[in-house]
Amino acid sequence: MKFYSQDRVPVLEALQKFKTMRVVPFDVPGHKRGRGNPELTEFLGQKCLDVDVNSMKMLDNLCHPVSVIREAEQLAADAFGAAHAFFMVGGTTSAVQAMVLTACKRGDKIILPRNVHRSVINAMILCGAVPVYVNPQMDHSLGISLGMRLEEVRDAIRENPEAKAIFINNPTYYGICSNIEAIAALAHAHGMLLLADEAHGTHFYFSDRLPKAAMHVGADMSAVSMHKSGGSLTQSSLLLIGPQVHAGYVHQIINLTQTTSGSYLLMASLDISRRNLAIRGSETFDKVIDLVEYARQEINAIGDYYAYSQELINGDSIFDFDITKLSIFTRSIGLAGIEVYDILRDEYDIQTEFGDIANLLAYVSIGDRPKDIERLVSALMEIRRNYRKNQSGMLRAEYINPQVACGPQQAFYAPKCSLPLAETTGRVCSEFVMCYPPGIPILAPGELITEEILDYIRYAKKKGCSMTGPEDMDIKRLNVVEGKV
């Protein structure tokens, strides 16, 4: 077994060596170490522009790594307990899409919860896979989707034994975890792959106080957002794979869509962040956990707000909970989460991750400080005092069971027409509608539009949710499939 020294940073070391050389750049990028764009250099700094370089012999090539990038990926695989790791510079979206495209071809079925990120459904549009939804349970008091119940996964497998894979969120945006170990065992017992979206689960790999990480309990592939809780630059992620997945084929799939001009700034940030987590991750995330627990206690002491945690665990649809998630129920003060989000940003200069119609998520990670938590708690206290109102008239968040009329690819590429929102009831949607973040579709291509869904869209718009997806940016019209599907 090869020994990996986790204090190594091969990409960073190669870039540092490169900076000592007198290389004359007759290649791209055209700013030529910043000389051609002084305003950009002034803004980002000379150190940054010096290493915004193209692939070359001494720096390796992301599309075909054979030296420093390959070594850095091997170190990442070792740190995360995977058979192989790929550096992804297109965000976790590209990692998620690579997983689905690896597992599925046109017409193949994939079992998954409906509360997945849009990147999963985008991948099905690309490859032609067909979703089999395990509708997540709902906490009706909090208005949040939960995890997949084990028995419902069994039912989906029983009814769709030809499915190629099961896809799971570990955790959801709100911190909810399904029984990933048992679901992985079920998948393998039926010849299916287990794919995990761990966009919000990087820290699971480095603390025994947190839920189980996918690759530690037998998952075949996992998409990990290092830039979210791991500290790397935005858009940098990892794709992890297990020993039963052919790494060469996965690499070919990645190269179908990933850029041929991989950013060395992003790759170096992955390399440095991996070292930081491998050496100091446990200690670092202990501090994050303690900080969030303090925040949770202080917020709950204000009154009306509810910052929820492990007390929600029921052993099934909430098998575990990510205690680093500062998820706060706000409807009890008469305000939607998005309303509290807006007040925090506009009046207190506090930027939280997102608000929906009932909850607020404050993302706490390795860069947060106790004084930041104090400022948030104080602001929430003032908001309750100054803005609290009666809850009457607020929409109760419910899970809307999608009615899938056809596969996402068929609907997306079908002949379509644009109709006013009010005239789309009963038609098949051919585009997305979602609040972003979190990027979970309210409507996806191939799903039937109902009056209940339209009411939800109107309410979310009224409350100020950032709505994305449709061709019509104002969401006054929707594209629907022409004729029958």
C-alpha positions in Angstrom: 0.0 0.0 0.0 1.4 3.4 -1.0 2.1 5.9 1.7 0.8 9.4 1.1 2.3 12.4 2.9 -0.7 14.7 3.4 1.6 17.7 4.0 2.5 17.7 0.3 0.8 20.1 -2.1 2.1 19.1 -5.6 0.2 21.7 -7.6 1.2 24.5 -5.3 4.8 23.3 -5.2 4.9 23.2 -9.1 3.5 26.7 -9.3 6.0 28.1 -6.8 8.8 26.5 -8.8 7.4 27.9 -12.0 7.4 31.5 -10.5 11.2 31.3 -10.0 11.8 30.5 -13.7 12.2 33.1 -16.4 9.5 31.7 -18.8 8.5 34.0 -21.6 4.8 33.4 -22.2 4.0 33.0 -25.9 0.8 31.1 -24.9 -2.5 31.9 -23.3 -3.9 33.5 -21.2 -3.5 36.7 -23.1 -3.0 39.0 -20.1 0.6 37.6 -20.0 1.1 37.4 -16.2 -1.1 40.5 -15.8 1.0 42.9 -17.9 -1.7 43.2 -20.6 -4.5 44.1 -18.1 -3.1 46.4 -15.4 -6.6 47.1 -14.0 -7.2 43.4 -13.4 -3.8 43.0 -11.9 -4.4 45.9 -9.5 -7.7 44.4 -8.5 -6.6 40.8 -8.0 -2.9 41.3 -7.3 0.3 40.3 -9.1 0.7 37.1 -7.1 -2.7 35.9 -8.4 -2.0 36.8 -12.1 1.5 35.3 -12.0 -0.1 31.8 -11.6 -3.1 32.2 -13.8 -1.4 30.1 -16.4 -2.0 27.5 -19.1 -1.2 23.8 -18.9 2.4 23.1 -19.7 4.9 20.3 -19.2 6.0 21.2 -15.7 2.4 22.0 -14.5 0.7 18.9 -16.0 -2.7 18.9 -17.8 -6.1 18.5 -16.1 -7.5 16.6 -19.1 -4.7 14.0 -19.0 -2.8 14.3 -15.7 0.4 12.4 -15.4 2.5 14.3 -12.9 1.6 17.0 -10.3 -2.1 17.1 -10.9 -2.3 13.3 -10.8 -0.3 13.2 -7.5 -2.6 15.9 -6.0 -5.6 13.9 -7.0 -4.1 10.8 -5.4 -3.5 12.7 -2.2 -7.2 13.9 -2.2 -8.4 10.3 -2.7 -6.3 9.2 0.2 -7.5 12.0 2.4 -11.2 11.3 1.6 -10.9 7.5 1.7 -11.7 7.1 -2.0 -10.2 4.9 -4.7 -9.7 7.9 -6.9 -10.4 11.6 -6.9 -10.8 14.0 -9.8 -10.2 17.8 -9.5 -13.4 19.5 -10.9 -13.1 23.2 -11.9 -16.7 23.5 -13.1 -18.2 23.3 -9.6 -20.0 20.4 -8.0 -22.6 20.8 -10.8 -20.0 19.3 -13.2 -19.2 16.5 -10.7 -22.9 15.6 -10.2 -23.4 15.5 -14.0 -20.3 13.3 -14.4 -21.8 10.8 -11.9 -25.2 10.6 -13.7 -23.6 10.4 -17.1 -21.3 7.6 -15.9 -24.1 5.6 -14.5 -26.8 6.1 -17.0 -27.4 6.0 -20.8 -30.5 7.0 -22.7 -33.6 5.3 -21.3 -31.9 4.0 -18.2 -33.7 4.6 -14.9 -32.2 6.3 -11.9 -33.9 6.2 -8.4 -33.6 9.5 -6.6 -35.4 11.9 -4.3 -37.3 14.8 -5.9 -35.5 17.4 -3.8 -32.3 17.1 -5.8 -30.3 20.0 -7.2 -31.1 21.0 -10.7 -27.7 19.7 -11.9 -29.1 16.1 -11.5 -32.1 16.8 -13.8 -29.8 18.7 -16.2 -27.7 15.5 -16.4 -30.8 13.5 -17.3 -31.6 16.0 -20.0 -28.1 15.4 -21.4 -28.0 11.6 -21.3 -31.7 10.7 -21.6 -32.0 8.9 -18.2 -35.5 8.6 -16.7 -36.1 9.6 -13.1 -37.9 7.3 -10.6 -38.7 9.6 -7.8 -38.8 8.5 -4.1 -40.9 11.4 -2.8 -39.2 12.7 0.3 -41.1 12.9 3.5 -42.1 16.3 4.8 -41.9 18.0 8.1 -45.1 19.9 7.9 -44.4 22.2 10.9 -41.0 23.3 9.5 -41.9 23.1 5.9 -38.8 21.2 4.8 -38.3 18.1 2.8 -36.6 15.2 4.6 -34.6 12.2 3.5 -35.6 9.0 1.8 -37.3 6.3 3.9 -35.5 2.9 3.5 -38.8 1.1 2.9 -39.7 3.5 0.0 -36.3 2.9 -1.5 -36.9 -0.8 -1.3 -40.3 -0.3 -3.0 -38.7 1.7 -5.8 -36.1 -1.0 -6.4 -38.8 -3.7 -6.4 -40.9 -1.8 -9.0 -37.8 -0.8 -11.1 -35.3 -3.6 -10.8 -33.7 -2.5 -14.1 -32.6 0.9 -12.6 -28.9 1.5 -12.9 -28.3 3.7 -9.9 -29.7 5.3 -6.7 -28.9 8.9 -6.1 -28.9 10.4 -2.6 -28.4 13.8 -0.9 -25.9 13.6 2.0 -27.0 15.9 3.5 -29.8 18.1 2.2 -29.4 21.9 2.2 -31.1 21.9 5.7 -28.8 19.2 7.1 -31.1 16.2 6.8 -29.4 12.8 6.2 -30.9 9.5 5.0 -29.6 6.1 6.0 -26.9 6.2 3.4 -25.1 3.1 4.6 -28.2 0.9 4.3 -29.2 2.5 1.0 -25.7 1.7 -0.4 -26.1 -1.9 0.7 -29.5 -2.1 -1.0 -28.2 -0.6 -4.2 -25.3 -3.1 -4.4 -27.5 -6.1 -3.5 -29.5 -5.2 -6.7 -26.6 -4.4 -8.9 -27.0 -0.7 -8.8 -24.5 2.1 -8.2 -25.0 4.5 -5.2 -24.3 8.1 -6.2 -24.1 10.8 -3.5 -24.5 14.5 -3.7 -22.2 15.8 -0.9 -22.1 19.4 -2.0 -22.8 20.2 1.6 -20.9 17.3 3.2 -17.2 17.9 2.8 -16.8 18.2 6.6 -18.3 14.7 7.1 -15.0 13.2 6.1 -13.0 14.9 8.9 -15.1 14.6 12.1 -16.5 11.6 14.0 -19.1 14.0 15.5 -20.9 14.3 12.2 -23.0 12.0 10.0 -21.2 9.3 7.9 -19.5 10.3 4.8 -20.5 8.6 1.6 -17.2 7.0 0.6 -16.8 5.7 4.1 -19.9 3.6 3.9 -19.7 2.1 0.4 -20.9 4.8 -2.0 -19.6 4.3 -5.5 -19.3 8.0 -6.4 -19.6 11.3 -4.5 -19.6 14.9 -5.6 -18.0 17.1 -2.9 -18.1 20.9 -2.8 -14.7 21.7 -1.4 -15.5 25.4 -1.9 -18.5 25.3 0.4 -17.3 23.9 3.8 -13.8 23.0 2.8 -12.3 26.4 2.2 -11.2 26.3 -1.4 -12.1 28.9 -4.1 -15.6 29.1 -5.5 -16.2 26.6 -8.3 -13.6 24.1 -7.2 -14.9 20.6 -6.2 -13.9 17.0 -6.1 -15.4 13.9 -7.7 -14.7 10.8 -5.6 -15.1 7.3 -6.8 -14.9 3.8 -5.2 -13.0 0.7 -6.3 -15.8 -0.8 -8.3 -16.1 2.2 -10.7 -13.8 2.3 -13.7 -11.7 5.5 -13.3 -10.7 5.6 -17.0 -14.3 5.7 -18.1 -15.2 8.4 -15.5 -12.3 10.5 -16.8 -13.6 10.2 -20.3 -17.1 11.3 -19.1 -15.6 14.3 -17.3 -13.7 15.3 -20.4 -16.9 15.5 -22.4 -18.0 18.6 -20.6 -15.2 20.0 -18.4 -13.0 22.8 -19.8 -9.7 22.0 -21.4 -8.3 25.2 -19.8 -8.4 24.2 -16.1 -7.7 27.1 -13.8 -4.5 26.6 -11.7 -5.9 29.0 -9.2 -8.8 26.6 -8.6 -6.6 23.5 -8.6 -4.1 25.1 -6.2 -6.9 26.0 -3.9 -8.1 22.4 -3.9 -4.6 21.1 -3.2 -4.0 23.6 -0.3 -7.5 23.0 1.2 -7.1 19.2 1.0 -3.8 19.5 3.0 -5.5 21.8 5.5 -8.4 19.4 6.1 -6.2 16.3 6.2 -3.9 17.8 8.8 -6.3 20.0 10.8 -9.8 19.1 9.7 -10.9 17.3 12.9 -9.8 20.2 15.1 -11.2 22.8 12.7 -14.6 21.3 12.4 -14.8 20.7 16.2 -14.6 24.5 16.5 -17.3 24.9 13.8 -19.6 22.5 15.6 -19.2 24.3 18.9 -19.7 27.7 17.3 -23.0 26.6 15.6 -24.2 24.9 18.8 -23.6 28.2 20.7 -25.5 30.1 18.0 -28.4 27.6 18.1 -28.8 28.0 21.8 -28.7 31.8 21.6 -31.2 32.0 18.8 -33.6 29.6 20.5 -33.3 31.7 23.6 -34.6 34.8 21.7 -38.1 33.2 21.4 -40.3 32.3 18.5 -37.4 31.4 16.2 -36.5 27.7 16.1 -32.9 26.7 15.2 -33.4 22.9 14.9 -30.9 20.1 15.3 -30.5 16.4 16.2 -33.8 16.4 18.2 -35.5 15.9 14.7 -33.8 12.5 14.2 -36.3 9.7 13.8 -34.1 6.9 12.6 -35.6 6.8 9.1 -36.5 9.9 7.0 -34.2 11.9 9.3 -31.6 9.2 10.0 -29.0 11.8 11.1 -28.5 15.6 11.1 -25.6 17.8 10.2 -25.1 19.8 13.4 -22.9 22.4 11.5 -26.1 23.5 9.7 -27.6 26.6 11.3 -31.1 26.2 9.9 -33.7 28.5 11.4 -37.5 28.3 11.2 -38.8 31.9 10.9 -42.5 31.6 10.1 -43.2 31.6 13.9 -42.4 35.4 13.9 -44.8 36.0 11.0 -42.0 36.3 8.4 -40.9 34.1 5.6 -37.3 33.0 5.7 -36.7 35.1 2.5 -38.1 38.2 4.3 -35.6 37.7 7.2 -32.9 37.1 4.6 -33.6 40.4 2.9 -33.8 42.4 6.2 -30.5 41.0 7.4 -28.8 41.9 4.1 -30.4 45.3 3.5 -30.4 46.7 7.1 -27.7 44.8 8.9 -25.1 44.0 6.1 -25.4 40.3 7.0 -25.4 37.9 4.0 -26.9 34.5 4.8 -27.0 31.6 2.5 -30.7 31.6 1.6 -34.2 32.0 2.8 -37.3 30.1 1.6 -40.9 30.6 2.6 -40.4 29.3 6.1 -36.7 28.9 6.9 -33.4 30.8 6.9 -30.0 29.1 6.5 -26.9 30.8 7.9 -23.9 28.8 6.5 -21.2 28.5 9.2 -17.9 27.0 8.3 -14.1 27.2 8.9 -13.8 31.0 8.3 -16.4 32.2 10.8 -15.7 33.9 14.1 -17.5 34.2 17.4 -18.1 37.9 16.9 -19.8 37.2 13.6 -22.2 34.9 15.4 -22.9 37.5 18.0 -23.7 40.0 15.3 -26.2 37.6 13.6 -27.9 36.7 16.9 -28.2 40.4 17.8 -29.7 41.2 14.4 -32.2 38.4 14.7 -33.2 39.6 18.1 -33.9 43.1 16.7 -35.8 41.8 13.7 -38.1 39.8 16.0 -38.7 42.9 18.1 -39.2 45.3 15.2 -40.9 43.2 12.5 -42.7 40.4 14.3 -46.3 40.0 13.1 -49.2 37.6 13.0 -48.7 34.4 11.0 -52.2 34.4 9.5 -52.2 34.4 5.7 -48.8 32.8 5.4 -48.5 29.9 3.0 -47.9 26.6 4.8 -45.0 24.9 2.9 -46.0 21.5 1.6 -44.2 19.0 -0.5 -45.8 19.0 -4.0 -45.8 15.5 -5.4 -44.6 15.9 -9.0 -46.6 14.2 -11.8 -44.0 13.1 -14.3 -45.5 12.9 -17.8 -42.3 12.1 -19.6 -38.5 12.1 -19.2 -36.7 15.4 -18.8 -34.8 15.0 -22.1 -37.9 14.3 -24.1 -39.7 17.4 -22.7 -36.7 19.7 -22.9 -36.2 19.0 -26.6 -39.8 18.6 -27.6 -41.6 21.3 -29.7 -42.8 23.9 -27.3 -44.8 27.1 -27.0 -44.9 29.9 -24.5 -48.1 30.5 -22.5 -49.1 33.0 -19.8 -48.6 31.5 -16.3 -52.4 31.3 -15.7 -53.0 29.3 -18.9 -50.4 26.5 -18.2 -52.5 24.4 -15.8 -52.7 20.9 -17.0 -49.8 21.3 -19.5 -46.4 19.6 -19.4 -43.5 21.9 -18.5 -40.5 22.0 -20.8 -38.2 24.1 -18.6 -37.2 24.6 -14.9 -38.7 26.9 -12.3 -36.8 27.1 -8.9 -35.8 29.3 -6.1 -32.0 29.7 -6.1 -30.5 29.0 -3.8 -31.1 26.2 -3.0 -31.7 25.2 -6.6 -34.2 22.5 -6.1 -36.8 22.7 -8.9 -40.4 23.5 -8.2 -41.0 22.4 -11.7 -38.8 20.4 -14.0 -39.0 19.5 -17.7 -41.5 16.6 -18.2 -43.7 17.4 -15.1 -47.4 18.4 -15.2 -48.2 21.9 -14.2 -50.9 22.1 -11.5 -52.8 25.0 -9.9 -51.1 24.1 -6.6 -47.7 24.5 -8.2 -48.7 27.9 -9.7 -49.9 29.1 -6.3 -46.6 28.2 -4.8 -44.7 30.0 -7.6 -46.8 33.2 -7.2 -46.4 33.1 -3.4 -42.6 32.6 -3.6 -42.3 35.5 -6.1 -44.4 37.7 -3.8 -42.2 37.0 -0.9 -39.1 37.9 -2.8 -37.5 34.5 -3.5 -34.9 34.6 -6.3 -36.7 32.7 -9.0 -34.6 31.2 -11.8 -34.9 28.7 -14.6 -37.5 29.8 -17.2 -36.7 31.5 -20.4 -39.0 34.4 -19.3 -36.9 36.0 -16.6 -40.0 37.6 -15.0 -41.8 34.3 -14.8 -45.0 35.6 -16.3 -44.9 32.9 -19.0 -43.8 29.3 -19.1 -42.7 27.1 -22.0 -44.8 24.0 -22.3 -44.7 21.0 -24.5 -46.9 21.3 -27.6 -49.5 18.5 -28.1 -49.4 15.2 -26.4 -46.3 13.5 -24.9 
